[in-house]
């Protein structure tokens, strides 16, 4: 009988059990994966099964990262008695057909398995290698199957590593100590497919816990395993202060729990993780898990199980590396670099493999007097420490960037992304059609952020096109081609038939372009002045925030859970729904890219998105409707309109298109209306 390939849902328990049983047969090659992980992939649409006579003969298990538009293939498994019949190819083709809008399929495989011929035969090409975290530090090849999209969009992605600390309950499991289930759950963190996604680290408290192991042989066995992890050494004074803050909160929130030496040791793991600049602590200790809310409220550390890491690695990774909520406020400030102060900056921006010491300071100084009007700008954190600098000047229709440096900082990736977007905004405001970064010594963080933001690299640096067209895809593509041609470059051609996903990537890569005749939908969302002030500084606060860092690139907004046809990716217009005495209201103020819509209970959403938001837990709960559910809208790259579009003008634009406009709740609007409002918001006369 012919092989059938079908998706497996979370409700199909018999098929799930059969898939898990098949995967368990080949744990030696696939790595450990717990049943909840299979279930999670099924819930997310990431499990396909091959059947013959209703028998599971193979499966493909894969992830669909929300911020990177490729398929991450975790398992491709065929029962050995059915191999050689093209089943793996059928599974890969099925993944390809179902997710053709994605840029490609990526897989990791140990080189010593000798399967390069199989991957090549399936159409994959090698795209680098990395080291696994198993005891033998095996070499993992990265395999890539391109799905036929242009290179510019294929390159618009970034993989930032998630670094997590582990406590002794997890470390002992990694060393094979404890119950079988505990060992399996801990060792799932070492699975090959996670090798370039997470890194395991330990803090000094783990050394104390290993020292306290009574059996000498076991103690030494555990100590030998420490060399396989990254060692962190947070500032001891800061740890003591943070620990006392945690203890005080624990006494208040958990008065019936005795704060003995063991409890303080658990909280020390949290304090050390926080002071090391990390945000995820992995544990299997129920007593530590019970203090998860305290850990987050006081130290901004997420206390999670190994299973949560393997199930939600993308979300945890983004939460750690990209924390725009920390920029709301904001304690960061921007200033011109004062003449003569260049030497002060060396200590903050000196790089091991880059331009060192005096050479750095001298080149920065020369740019102040070389005849070109260079703007030398510096960002400082709330304590006055330099955290980023950029030096730019206009050259015709190009914004040239001679320096772009980010200092080692807890928010380095957030700052890098902010600076890149600021440079694009600067360029657009000054009529530039491209941003060119000629700094040869970008940090790895800045390089990663640039790749995700549509900058492409050549021998002279990184370049992003600024395609300031809101119109049909053909017009956008023509303008992009003209700009690229003048720079001796090529760029993809996009027509109105592309998928919403590709249209959204094109709008990100060619920002501020808007491809109006594609299937990428548009919505309008009413927002109360309080939240528009918090999120966008519109209406303005009594003490205005600096425009430079006031608006985060990514944020979350909550509303009641009733569906209004929301889909992602999409564009979203923001409409301030009311006004009070002394405030502006009833106006469209800007737009964003809508990246995710999630409905769940308030506490789950708050835990998941707190790093992006200005809402407190109680405020998220208050948003719930009669069903007890809340909708979270995750959005990014907000543009505040130079001209705010009043309610009367908004209504007139809709009437002119023969449309009725509903502003009572989130609703879908035509792309023609979006274009009309967008152009009105950027009207120059």
C-alpha positions as CSV (number, residue, x, y, z in Angstrom):
1,X,0.0,0.0,0.0
2,X,1.2,3.5,-0.8
3,X,2.8,5.7,1.8
4,X,0.6,8.5,3.2
5,X,2.0,11.7,4.8
6,X,-0.3,13.4,7.2
7,X,-0.1,16.1,9.9
8,X,-0.5,15.0,13.5
9,X,-2.6,17.1,15.9
10,X,-2.3,17.2,19.6
11,X,-5.6,15.3,19.9
12,X,-4.4,12.3,18.0
13,X,-2.9,10.5,21.0
14,X,-2.4,7.1,19.4
15,X,-0.4,8.6,16.5
16,X,1.6,10.7,18.9
17,X,2.4,7.6,21.1
18,X,3.5,5.7,18.0
19,X,5.7,8.6,16.9
20,X,7.3,8.9,20.4
21,X,7.9,5.1,20.4
22,X,9.7,5.4,17.0
23,X,11.8,8.3,18.1
24,X,12.7,6.4,21.3
25,X,14.1,3.6,19.1
26,X,16.7,6.0,17.7
27,X,17.5,8.2,20.8
28,X,21.2,7.4,20.2
29,X,21.0,9.4,17.0
30,X,18.2,11.8,17.5
31,X,18.9,12.8,21.1
32,X,16.5,12.8,24.0
33,X,13.2,14.5,23.5
34,X,10.4,14.3,26.1
35,X,6.8,13.5,25.3
36,X,5.6,17.1,26.1
37,X,8.0,18.3,23.4
38,X,6.4,16.1,20.8
39,X,3.0,17.3,21.9
40,X,4.1,20.9,21.7
41,X,5.4,20.5,18.1
42,X,2.1,18.8,17.2
43,X,0.1,21.7,18.7
44,X,2.2,24.2,16.7
45,X,1.8,22.3,13.4
46,X,5.3,20.9,13.5
47,X,4.7,17.1,13.2
48,X,4.2,15.1,10.0
49,X,3.9,11.3,10.0
50,X,4.4,8.8,7.2
51,X,1.9,5.9,7.4
52,X,1.7,2.5,5.6
53,X,-1.2,0.3,6.4
54,X,-1.9,2.7,9.3
55,X,1.5,1.9,10.8
56,X,3.9,4.8,11.6
57,X,7.0,4.2,9.5
58,X,8.6,7.7,9.7
59,X,8.0,11.2,10.9
60,X,9.4,14.8,10.6
61,X,9.4,16.9,13.7
62,X,10.1,20.6,13.1
63,X,9.8,24.1,14.5
64,X,8.5,27.2,12.9
65,X,10.4,30.1,14.6
66,X,8.2,33.3,14.7
67,X,11.1,35.7,14.2
68,X,13.1,33.8,11.7
69,X,11.3,32.7,8.5
70,X,12.8,29.2,8.1
71,X,11.8,25.7,9.2
72,X,14.0,24.2,11.9
73,X,14.0,20.5,11.3
74,X,14.6,18.7,14.7
75,X,14.0,15.1,13.7
76,X,13.8,13.3,10.4
77,X,13.2,9.7,11.3
78,X,12.4,6.6,9.2
79,X,12.1,3.1,10.7
80,X,15.2,1.1,9.5
81,X,13.0,-1.7,8.0
82,X,11.3,0.8,5.7
83,X,14.4,2.8,4.5
84,X,15.4,3.0,0.9
85,X,11.8,3.7,-0.3
86,X,11.9,7.4,-0.5
87,X,10.0,8.1,2.8
88,X,12.4,10.7,4.0
89,X,12.1,12.6,0.7
90,X,8.3,12.4,1.0
91,X,8.4,13.9,4.5
92,X,10.8,16.7,3.4
93,X,8.6,17.5,0.4
94,X,5.5,17.6,2.6
95,X,7.2,20.1,4.9
96,X,8.3,22.1,1.9
97,X,4.8,22.1,0.3
98,X,3.1,23.1,3.6
99,X,5.6,25.9,4.3
100,X,6.6,27.1,0.9
101,X,6.4,30.7,2.1
102,X,9.3,30.2,4.4
103,X,12.8,30.8,3.2
104,X,14.3,27.3,3.7
105,X,14.6,24.2,5.9
106,X,17.5,24.0,8.3
107,X,18.8,20.8,10.0
108,X,21.7,19.8,12.3
109,X,23.4,16.4,12.0
110,X,26.5,14.8,13.5
111,X,29.2,14.5,11.0
112,X,30.3,11.1,12.2
113,X,26.9,9.6,11.3
114,X,28.1,9.6,7.7
115,X,24.8,10.9,6.4
116,X,26.0,13.7,4.1
117,X,25.0,11.7,1.0
118,X,21.4,11.4,2.3
119,X,21.2,15.2,3.0
120,X,22.7,16.0,-0.4
121,X,20.3,13.6,-2.1
122,X,17.4,15.4,-0.4
123,X,18.6,18.7,-1.9
124,X,20.3,20.2,1.2
125,X,23.6,22.0,1.1
126,X,26.1,22.3,3.9
127,X,26.0,25.7,5.6
128,X,28.7,25.5,8.3
129,X,29.2,23.5,11.5
130,X,29.2,23.8,15.2
131,X,30.2,21.7,18.2
132,X,27.6,19.8,20.2
133,X,27.5,19.8,24.0
134,X,27.7,16.0,24.5
135,X,30.7,14.5,26.3
136,X,32.5,13.9,23.0
137,X,32.0,17.4,21.7
138,X,30.8,16.0,18.4
139,X,30.9,18.2,15.2
140,X,27.4,19.1,13.9
141,X,27.0,20.0,10.3
142,X,24.3,22.5,9.4
143,X,22.3,21.6,6.3
144,X,20.1,24.0,4.4
145,X,17.4,23.4,1.8
146,X,16.5,26.7,0.0
147,X,12.8,27.1,-0.9
148,X,13.4,29.3,-3.8
149,X,13.2,32.8,-2.4
150,X,15.6,35.6,-3.2
151,X,18.9,35.7,-1.3
152,X,18.2,39.2,0.1
153,X,15.2,37.8,2.0
154,X,17.0,34.5,2.9
155,X,19.7,36.5,4.6
156,X,17.3,38.6,6.6
157,X,17.5,36.4,9.7
158,X,19.5,36.1,12.9
159,X,20.1,33.3,15.4
160,X,21.0,34.8,18.8
161,X,22.3,32.3,21.3
162,X,20.3,31.8,24.5
163,X,22.6,31.4,27.5
164,X,21.0,29.9,30.5
165,X,22.2,29.1,34.0
166,X,21.5,25.7,35.6
167,X,21.2,24.7,39.2
168,X,22.4,21.5,40.8
169,X,19.2,19.6,40.2
170,X,19.7,20.0,36.5
171,X,23.5,19.6,36.5
172,X,23.3,16.3,38.4
173,X,20.9,15.0,35.8
174,X,23.3,16.0,33.1
175,X,26.0,13.9,34.9
176,X,23.6,10.9,35.0
177,X,22.7,11.2,38.7
178,X,19.1,10.9,39.9
179,X,15.9,9.2,38.7
180,X,15.7,8.1,35.1
181,X,13.1,10.8,34.2
182,X,15.2,13.5,35.8
183,X,18.3,12.4,33.8
184,X,16.3,12.3,30.6
185,X,14.8,15.7,31.1
186,X,18.1,17.3,31.9
187,X,20.0,15.6,29.0
188,X,17.4,16.9,26.6
189,X,19.2,20.2,26.9
190,X,22.2,18.6,25.1
191,X,20.2,17.5,22.0
192,X,22.0,18.2,18.8
193,X,19.3,20.4,17.3
194,X,19.7,22.8,20.3
195,X,23.4,23.1,19.9
196,X,23.5,26.5,18.3
197,X,20.4,27.8,20.1
198,X,21.3,27.5,23.8
199,X,24.5,27.4,25.9
200,X,24.6,26.1,29.4
201,X,26.4,28.1,32.1
202,X,26.9,27.9,35.9
203,X,27.4,30.3,38.7
204,X,29.5,30.0,41.9
205,X,26.5,28.5,43.9
206,X,26.8,25.3,41.8
207,X,30.4,24.8,43.0
208,X,29.1,24.9,46.6
209,X,26.4,22.4,45.9
210,X,28.9,20.0,44.2
211,X,31.2,20.4,47.1
212,X,28.4,19.3,49.4
213,X,27.9,16.0,47.6
214,X,28.7,13.3,50.2
215,X,30.0,10.5,48.1
216,X,33.6,11.3,47.0
217,X,33.5,9.4,43.8
218,X,30.2,11.1,42.7
219,X,31.6,14.5,43.8
220,X,34.6,14.1,41.6
221,X,32.5,12.8,38.7
222,X,30.4,15.9,38.9
223,X,33.4,18.2,39.1
224,X,34.8,16.8,35.9
225,X,31.6,17.9,34.1
226,X,32.0,21.5,35.0
227,X,34.6,22.1,32.3
228,X,31.9,21.5,29.7
229,X,29.9,24.5,30.8
230,X,30.5,28.2,30.7
231,X,31.7,29.6,34.0
232,X,30.2,32.9,35.2
233,X,31.6,35.2,37.9
234,X,29.1,37.9,38.8
235,X,30.1,40.7,41.1
236,X,30.0,39.4,44.6
237,X,28.9,42.7,46.2
238,X,26.0,43.0,43.7
239,X,25.0,39.4,44.4
240,X,24.8,40.0,48.1
241,X,22.6,43.1,47.6
242,X,20.3,41.3,45.1
243,X,20.1,38.2,47.4
244,X,18.9,40.4,50.3
245,X,16.2,41.9,48.0
246,X,15.1,38.4,47.1
247,X,15.0,37.2,50.7
248,X,13.0,40.3,51.8
249,X,10.5,39.6,49.0
250,X,10.3,35.9,49.9
251,X,9.6,36.7,53.6
252,X,6.7,39.0,52.5
253,X,5.2,36.7,49.8
254,X,5.8,33.3,51.4
255,X,5.6,33.9,55.2
256,X,5.0,30.2,55.9
257,X,8.2,29.0,54.1
258,X,11.2,29.0,56.4
259,X,14.2,30.8,54.9
260,X,16.8,28.3,56.0
261,X,20.2,27.9,54.5
262,X,18.9,25.7,51.6
263,X,16.3,28.3,50.6
264,X,18.9,31.1,50.6
265,X,21.1,28.9,48.4
266,X,18.2,28.5,46.0
267,X,17.7,32.3,45.9
268,X,21.5,32.8,45.4
269,X,21.2,31.0,42.1
270,X,18.6,33.7,41.1
271,X,20.8,36.5,42.4
272,X,23.9,35.2,40.6
273,X,22.0,34.7,37.4
274,X,20.6,38.2,37.5
275,X,24.0,39.8,38.3
276,X,25.7,37.9,35.5
277,X,23.3,39.7,33.1
278,X,21.3,36.6,32.2
279,X,17.5,36.1,32.4
280,X,16.9,32.3,32.5
281,X,17.6,29.9,35.3
282,X,16.8,26.2,34.7
283,X,15.9,24.0,37.6
284,X,14.1,20.8,38.5
285,X,13.8,21.8,42.1
286,X,10.1,22.4,43.1
287,X,11.0,24.7,45.9
288,X,12.9,27.0,43.6
289,X,10.1,26.8,41.0
290,X,7.7,27.9,43.7
291,X,9.6,31.2,44.0
292,X,9.5,31.9,40.2
293,X,7.3,35.0,40.6
294,X,9.6,36.5,43.2
295,X,12.6,35.8,41.0
296,X,11.0,37.6,38.1
297,X,9.5,40.5,40.1
298,X,12.7,41.3,41.9
299,X,15.5,40.1,39.7
300,X,13.9,39.7,36.2
301,X,15.0,36.1,36.1
302,X,12.7,33.5,34.6
303,X,12.9,30.2,36.6
304,X,11.9,27.4,34.2
305,X,12.3,23.6,33.8
306,X,14.4,21.9,31.2
307,X,11.2,21.0,29.3
308,X,10.2,24.7,29.1
309,X,13.6,25.5,27.6
310,X,13.2,22.9,24.9
311,X,9.6,23.8,24.2
312,X,10.0,27.6,24.1
313,X,13.6,28.2,23.2
314,X,12.8,30.9,20.7
315,X,10.7,32.9,23.1
316,X,13.2,32.6,25.9
317,X,16.0,33.5,23.6
318,X,14.3,36.6,22.4
319,X,13.3,37.6,25.9
320,X,16.9,37.5,27.0
321,X,18.6,39.1,24.1
322,X,15.9,41.7,23.3
323,X,14.3,43.5,26.2
324,X,12.7,46.7,24.9
325,X,10.7,47.1,28.1
326,X,14.0,48.1,29.8
327,X,14.2,51.1,27.4
328,X,10.8,52.5,28.2
329,X,11.1,55.5,30.4
330,X,13.9,56.0,29.6
331,X,17.1,56.4,31.6
332,X,19.2,56.3,28.4
333,X,20.4,59.6,27.0
334,X,22.0,60.7,23.7
335,X,24.6,63.4,23.3
336,X,27.3,64.7,20.9
337,X,30.8,63.4,21.6
338,X,32.6,66.3,23.1
339,X,35.9,67.2,21.5
340,X,38.8,65.8,23.5
341,X,36.7,63.1,25.2
342,X,37.5,60.4,22.6
343,X,40.1,58.7,24.9
344,X,37.4,58.2,27.5
345,X,35.5,55.9,25.2
346,X,38.4,53.5,24.5
347,X,37.7,51.4,27.6
348,X,34.1,50.9,26.6
349,X,34.4,50.1,22.9
350,X,37.9,48.4,22.7
351,X,37.6,45.1,21.0
352,X,39.9,42.1,21.1
353,X,39.9,41.6,17.3
354,X,39.2,45.1,16.3
355,X,40.6,48.6,16.2
356,X,42.5,49.0,19.5
357,X,43.1,51.8,21.9
358,X,44.9,54.8,20.4
359,X,44.0,54.0,16.8
360,X,40.3,53.9,17.8
361,X,40.5,57.3,19.6
362,X,42.6,58.9,16.8
363,X,40.2,57.9,14.0
364,X,37.2,59.0,16.0
365,X,39.0,62.4,16.6
366,X,39.9,62.8,12.9
367,X,36.3,62.6,11.9
368,X,35.6,65.8,13.8
369,X,37.8,67.8,11.5
370,X,38.2,66.1,8.1
371,X,35.9,68.5,6.2
372,X,32.8,66.3,6.2
373,X,30.0,67.2,8.6
374,X,30.1,64.0,10.6
375,X,27.7,63.8,13.5
376,X,29.4,61.9,16.4
377,X,26.7,60.6,18.7
378,X,26.9,58.7,22.0
379,X,24.3,56.8,24.0
380,X,24.8,56.5,27.8
381,X,22.8,54.3,30.2
382,X,21.2,55.5,33.4
383,X,24.5,55.5,35.3
384,X,26.2,57.5,32.6
385,X,28.2,54.7,31.1
386,X,28.7,54.8,27.3
387,X,26.8,51.9,25.7
388,X,26.7,52.8,22.0
389,X,28.2,55.2,19.6
390,X,27.6,56.0,16.0
391,X,29.1,58.5,13.6
392,X,27.2,59.5,10.5
393,X,27.0,62.0,7.6
394,X,25.0,62.4,4.5
395,X,26.6,61.8,1.1
396,X,24.1,62.7,-1.6
397,X,21.3,60.1,-1.2
398,X,23.2,57.8,1.2
399,X,23.6,58.1,5.0
400,X,27.1,56.9,5.6
401,X,28.0,55.5,9.0
402,X,31.7,55.5,9.7
403,X,31.5,54.1,13.3
404,X,28.9,51.9,14.9
405,X,29.9,50.4,18.2
406,X,28.0,48.8,21.0
407,X,29.6,48.2,24.4
408,X,29.3,44.9,26.4
409,X,26.0,45.5,28.2
410,X,23.0,43.6,29.4
411,X,20.9,45.2,26.7
412,X,23.6,45.2,23.9
413,X,21.4,43.4,21.4
414,X,18.4,45.7,22.1
415,X,20.7,48.7,21.7
416,X,22.2,47.5,18.5
417,X,18.7,47.0,17.0
418,X,17.6,50.4,18.3
419,X,20.6,52.1,16.7
420,X,20.1,50.4,13.4
421,X,16.4,51.5,13.3
422,X,17.4,55.0,14.4
423,X,19.9,55.2,11.5
424,X,17.1,54.2,9.1
425,X,14.8,56.8,10.5
426,X,17.6,59.4,10.2
427,X,18.2,58.5,6.6
428,X,14.5,58.7,5.7
429,X,14.0,62.0,7.4
430,X,16.9,63.4,5.3
431,X,15.8,61.9,2.0
432,X,18.4,59.1,1.9
433,X,17.8,56.0,-0.2
434,X,20.3,53.9,1.6
435,X,22.2,53.4,4.8
436,X,25.8,52.4,4.4
437,X,27.8,51.1,7.4
438,X,31.5,51.2,6.6
439,X,32.8,50.3,10.1
440,X,35.0,47.2,9.7
441,X,34.9,46.4,13.4
442,X,31.2,45.8,14.1
443,X,30.7,43.6,17.1
444,X,29.2,40.1,16.5
445,X,26.0,41.4,18.1
446,X,25.7,44.3,15.7
447,X,26.5,42.1,12.7
448,X,23.7,39.7,13.8
449,X,21.3,42.6,14.3
450,X,22.2,44.1,10.9
451,X,21.5,40.8,9.1
452,X,18.1,40.5,10.8
453,X,17.3,44.1,9.7
454,X,17.9,43.7,6.0
455,X,21.5,44.9,5.8
456,X,23.5,43.0,3.2
457,X,27.3,42.6,3.4
458,X,30.0,43.1,0.8
459,X,33.7,44.0,0.8
460,X,32.9,47.6,1.8
461,X,30.6,47.0,4.7
462,X,26.8,46.7,5.2
463,X,24.1,48.4,3.2
464,X,20.3,48.7,3.6
465,X,18.0,50.2,1.0
466,X,15.4,52.8,2.1
467,X,12.5,52.4,-0.3
468,X,10.1,55.2,0.7
469,X,7.1,54.0,-1.4
470,X,3.7,53.0,-0.2
471,X,2.0,51.5,-3.2
472,X,1.8,48.4,-5.5
473,X,4.6,45.8,-5.2
474,X,5.7,46.5,-8.7
475,X,6.3,50.2,-7.9
476,X,8.2,49.3,-4.7
477,X,10.3,46.8,-6.6
478,X,11.1,49.3,-9.4
479,X,12.2,51.9,-6.9
480,X,14.3,49.3,-5.0
481,X,15.9,48.2,-8.3
482,X,16.7,51.8,-9.3
483,X,18.4,52.5,-5.9
484,X,20.3,49.2,-6.0
485,X,21.4,49.8,-9.6
486,X,22.8,53.2,-8.8
487,X,24.9,51.5,-6.1
488,X,26.1,48.7,-8.4
489,X,24.0,46.2,-6.6
490,X,21.1,43.9,-7.4
491,X,17.9,43.3,-5.5
492,X,14.9,40.9,-5.7
493,X,11.8,41.6,-7.6
494,X,8.5,41.2,-5.7
495,X,5.1,41.2,-7.3
496,X,1.6,41.4,-5.8
497,X,1.2,37.6,-5.8
498,X,3.8,36.9,-3.0
499,X,2.6,35.4,0.3
500,X,1.9,37.7,3.3
501,X,5.0,36.3,4.9
502,X,7.4,37.3,2.1
503,X,5.6,40.7,1.7
504,X,6.2,41.3,5.4
505,X,9.9,40.4,5.1
506,X,10.2,42.7,2.1
507,X,8.7,45.6,4.1
508,X,11.2,44.9,6.9
509,X,14.2,44.7,4.5
510,X,13.1,47.7,2.4
511,X,11.7,49.8,5.3
512,X,9.7,52.0,5.1
513,X,8.2,50.4,2.0
514,X,4.6,49.2,2.1
515,X,3.4,46.7,-0.5
516,X,-0.3,47.6,-0.8
517,X,-1.5,45.1,-3.4
518,X,-0.2,42.0,-1.7
519,X,-2.2,39.6,0.6
520,X,-0.6,41.2,3.6
521,X,-3.6,42.4,5.6
522,X,-4.1,45.7,7.5
523,X,-5.9,46.3,10.7
524,X,-6.8,49.4,12.8
525,X,-6.7,49.2,16.6
526,X,-8.2,51.6,19.1
527,X,-6.0,52.4,22.0
528,X,-6.7,54.5,25.1
529,X,-4.6,57.6,25.7
530,X,-3.0,56.0,28.8
531,X,-1.5,53.1,26.8
532,X,-0.6,55.1,23.8
533,X,1.3,57.5,26.1
534,X,3.1,54.5,27.7
535,X,3.9,52.8,24.4
536,X,4.4,55.7,22.0
537,X,4.5,58.9,24.0
538,X,1.4,60.1,22.2
539,X,-0.2,62.1,23.8
540,X,3.0,63.3,25.2
541,X,4.0,62.8,28.8
542,X,4.4,65.9,31.1
543,X,8.1,65.1,31.0
544,X,8.7,63.9,27.4
545,X,11.0,61.0,26.8
546,X,13.9,61.3,24.4
547,X,12.6,60.4,20.9
548,X,15.8,58.5,20.3
549,X,15.0,55.6,22.6
550,X,11.4,56.3,23.6
551,X,9.8,53.9,21.2
552,X,10.9,50.2,21.4
553,X,11.2,48.2,18.2
554,X,9.0,45.5,19.7
555,X,6.2,45.6,22.2
556,X,2.9,44.0,23.2
557,X,-0.6,45.4,23.6
558,X,-3.5,43.5,25.4
559,X,-7.2,43.6,24.6
560,X,-10.2,41.4,25.1
561,X,-10.1,38.0,23.4
562,X,-12.9,38.3,20.9
563,X,-11.6,37.6,17.4
564,X,-12.0,40.2,14.7
565,X,-10.4,38.3,11.9
566,X,-6.8,38.9,13.1
567,X,-4.0,37.2,11.2
568,X,-0.3,37.6,11.1
569,X,1.9,38.9,9.7
570,X,0.0,42.1,9.1
571,X,0.1,45.9,9.4
572,X,-1.7,47.7,12.2
573,X,-2.8,51.3,12.5
574,X,-3.0,52.8,16.0
575,X,-6.0,55.0,16.7
576,X,-6.2,56.9,20.0
577,X,-9.8,56.3,20.9
578,X,-10.6,59.1,23.3
579,X,-9.4,62.4,24.7
580,X,-9.6,63.9,28.1
581,X,-9.1,67.5,29.3
582,X,-5.8,68.8,28.1
583,X,-5.0,65.8,25.9
584,X,-5.3,65.1,22.3
585,X,-7.5,62.2,21.2
586,X,-9.5,60.5,18.5
587,X,-6.7,60.4,15.9
588,X,-4.6,57.9,14.0
589,X,-1.1,58.3,15.3
590,X,1.1,55.7,13.5
591,X,1.5,52.1,12.4
592,X,3.4,49.0,13.2
593,X,4.1,45.5,11.9
594,X,1.8,43.0,13.6
595,X,3.9,39.9,14.4
596,X,1.9,37.7,16.6
597,X,-1.7,37.3,18.0
598,X,-2.1,35.0,21.0
599,X,-5.2,34.3,23.1
600,X,-4.7,32.7,26.5
601,X,-5.3,33.3,30.2
602,X,-3.9,36.5,31.6
603,X,-1.2,35.0,33.8
604,X,0.2,32.9,31.0
605,X,0.4,35.8,28.6
606,X,1.9,38.1,31.3
607,X,4.6,35.5,32.0
608,X,5.3,35.1,28.3
609,X,5.4,38.7,27.2
610,X,6.3,40.7,30.3
611,X,9.7,41.5,28.9
612,X,8.0,43.4,26.1
613,X,5.3,45.2,28.0
614,X,4.4,48.1,30.2
615,X,1.4,46.3,31.7
616,X,1.4,44.9,35.2
617,X,-0.1,41.5,36.0
618,X,-3.2,43.1,37.5
619,X,-3.7,45.3,34.4
620,X,-3.5,42.3,32.1
621,X,-6.0,40.4,34.3
622,X,-8.3,43.4,34.1
623,X,-8.3,43.2,30.3
624,X,-9.9,39.7,30.3
625,X,-13.5,39.3,29.1
626,X,-16.2,37.0,30.3
627,X,-14.3,34.0,28.9
628,X,-11.4,34.7,31.3
629,X,-9.1,35.1,28.3
630,X,-7.0,38.0,26.9
631,X,-5.6,38.7,23.5
632,X,-1.9,39.8,23.2
633,X,-0.8,41.7,20.1
634,X,3.0,41.6,19.6
635,X,4.1,44.3,17.2
636,X,7.3,45.9,16.1
637,X,8.9,48.8,14.2
638,X,6.4,51.4,15.0
639,X,6.3,54.6,12.9
640,X,4.7,57.6,14.5
641,X,3.1,59.8,11.8
642,X,4.6,63.3,11.4
643,X,1.0,64.4,10.8
644,X,-1.7,62.9,13.1
645,X,-4.8,61.9,11.2
646,X,-7.9,63.3,13.0
647,X,-11.1,61.3,13.4
648,X,-12.9,63.6,10.9
649,X,-10.2,63.2,8.3
650,X,-10.0,59.4,8.9
651,X,-13.7,59.2,8.3
652,X,-13.5,61.3,5.2
653,X,-10.8,59.1,3.8
654,X,-12.9,56.0,4.4
655,X,-16.0,57.6,2.9
656,X,-14.0,58.6,-0.2
657,X,-13.2,54.9,-0.8
658,X,-16.9,54.0,-0.2
659,X,-16.0,52.2,3.1
660,X,-17.7,52.2,6.5
661,X,-15.2,52.5,9.3
662,X,-15.6,50.8,12.7
663,X,-13.4,52.2,15.5
664,X,-15.0,50.5,18.5
665,X,-12.6,47.5,18.5
666,X,-9.7,46.0,16.5
667,X,-11.0,45.5,13.0
668,X,-9.7,44.7,9.5
669,X,-9.5,47.5,7.0
670,X,-8.7,47.5,3.3
671,X,-5.1,48.1,2.2
672,X,-6.4,51.0,0.1
673,X,-7.6,52.7,3.3
674,X,-4.3,51.9,5.0
675,X,-2.5,53.5,2.1
676,X,-4.7,56.6,2.3
677,X,-4.2,57.0,6.0
678,X,-0.4,56.3,5.8
679,X,0.0,58.9,3.1
680,X,-2.1,61.4,5.0
681,X,0.1,60.8,8.1
682,X,3.2,61.7,6.0
683,X,1.7,64.6,4.1
684,X,4.2,67.4,3.8
685,X,1.9,70.3,3.1
